[in-house]
């Protein structure tokens, strides 16, 4: 499984979960894919994952489109991110 080099330093100090958005590799594309570029849908998925795993407040790190998703998740669910 591919891991970006930029997350390795964080993994040395924190529990790290590398989240992959729906319709993005390695996940299959399901349905018509109309929600593939919806930060709202992806932010909801991310919030749901955090809640389902009972992670409490988390440090969110996002790169490129993932940063937009992390930001939207933080705005729409301000109780979940620590930073």
N, C-alpha and C positions, 0 to 999 in steps of 0.2 A: 504494500500500500504506500503510495506516494505521500511524503510529508515535506512541506516547505522548510527550507533551512532556517528561515527567520523564526520559526516557532520552537526550535530546539533549545535555545537559551531559556525560554520560559518554562519548558518542560522540566528543566533541572531544578526549578524552585517551586513550581505549582503543579497541581493535578491538571492535566491538559486533555481536553476533549476536542478533537478536530471534527467539526460539523460540516457535512456536505448538504447543500440545498437540494430540494426535490428537482428532478429533471436534469441534474448536473452529475457528471461522472463521479463515482461509479454507479450511481442510482439510475434505474431505468426511467425512460420517459413514459409516463402513464397519461391516459386521457388525451385531450387535444393539445395540451401544452400551452393553452392560452394564459396560464398563470406563471409562465417560466420567468418573466422579467417583472414580477410584482414584488416590490420590497415589502409591501403590506403582508402578502401571503408568507413570504420567507421569514419576516420578523415574527409573525404569529407562530410559525413552525418552530423557530428558535426559542421563543418564550415557552411554548408547550414542552419542548425537550427539557429545558431548565427545570420546569415545574415537575415533569414526570420523573426526572432523575433525583428530585428533591435536593438540588444543589444549593439552595438558598441564594444569597447574593453572590454574583460571579464577576470576575474580571473579563470583559469582552474585548477581543482583539479581532479586527477585520481588515482585510486587504482588498483594495479596489471595490468591486461590487459588494463584497462581504462587509466592508466598512460601512457602506450605506445601509445594509441590513442591520448591522449592530447598532448604528445610530437610531434607526427607526424603532428597533426593539426597545432601546433605552427610553425613547420619548413616549412610546405607547405603553410600556410596562416599567415605569420608573422604580418600582419596588424590587426589580430583579438584578440590575447591575450594581456592583460595588464600585467599579471603575469602568 
